[in-house]
Amino acid sequence: MPMLYRLDAAAPDVARLLGAQAGSDPWAGGHVSPGQFAPVITQGRESVAGPRPSGKAPTRMIPRLWGVPPPRSIMEAPAQGITTVRNIESPFWIGNLRNSEFRCLVPATAFMEWSRPSPVDGKRRQVWFSCADQPVFAMAAVWKDSEIPSFALLTCPANAALRAVGKDAMPVILPADPVARSLWLSGDWAKARALLTPYEGCRPARSDAD
């Protein structure tokens, strides 16, 4: 699963393309790696404390940390944040997924996967994937309210392009359709989970050997 992605657009441009309010989000464009803050789009609250707001919440862009702290016992050492969700039925995730306030969108322009080892030199190379029909696309994600609100990307089976480089899963990329984005952000979970399917328009953009 991706351990690096890019969002090569500034917050106001991303918000305009995805129908959100950028507010004061400072994002100017660049790479995102685990443990780094990045823009997410949500219709939930800034935090979970307090009463649920009445009426439809605005769609807005806010910073969240990539990597949700894992569950651990008091005797265990802190572990690296969880960056992806593979099992949507896990008790760790299902409560947040059923509550649309915790579902969010992560905008991106490309994401990176490691290829199979080369038969020539045995090295694994970076392969970047993008969507020709969506210069800026939205990945389905979920956030959790911990000491620092953080998010993880939802996954689904890999499409043909990712299977070709040895991957069995990929991030969930939503269609270029405001209805699909709204369904993920505010719809019933029984309907929203139907969006967790491979996006066939996602193809290799370049590799580090190009």
Order of alpha helices (4+ residues) and beta strands (2+ residues): beta-alpha-beta-beta-beta-beta-alpha-beta-beta-beta-beta-beta-alpha-beta-alpha-alpha-beta
